[in-house]
Amino acid sequence: MKTNRSHCPLTNILDIIGDKWSLIIVRDLFLEKKTFTEFMKSSEKIASNILTNRLELLINHGLLEVTKLPNDNKTKIYHLTNKGIDLYPIMFEMMCWSKRNLDKGFGPIGEEFFKDIQGISSEQFIKNTQSTYVKYRDHILSV
């Protein structure tokens, strides 16, 4: 793992997730995507070489792990570690900031997100989302 270029905590995290794609990959994992092919089908249209690079970056920093399906030794599945799951509150706040401050329409994923957070505290929604992902991760790893 490379040495940090700065002693600033913000710079250190931006070195990992500050590009356009890393948080989209993490988002997709929370949306239960788990294979390279599933990531490639995201509407943002990430190039395969960039996806490969970002997956490796996230794995090298301990945010993701990769394994193969027990019944299919060819297919790699990616999943968030607890460290990766801990990014969700940051992503939640970024999405809420976007709604408050940007005059843009949102696609189906964004609309669903804003519909789902209605009537629930931010803390509870974040906790529920993280817990749901842990159950999903445990399920796909036990298959």
Buried (B, 14 or more C-beta within 10 A) or exposed (E): EEEEEEEEEEEEEEBBBEBEBBBBBBBBBBBEBBEBEBBEEBEEEBEEEEBEBBBEBBBEBEBBBBEEBEEEEEEBBBBBBEEBBEBBBBBBEEBBEEEEEEEEEBEEEBEEBEEEBEEEEEEEBBBEBBEEBBEBBEEBEEE
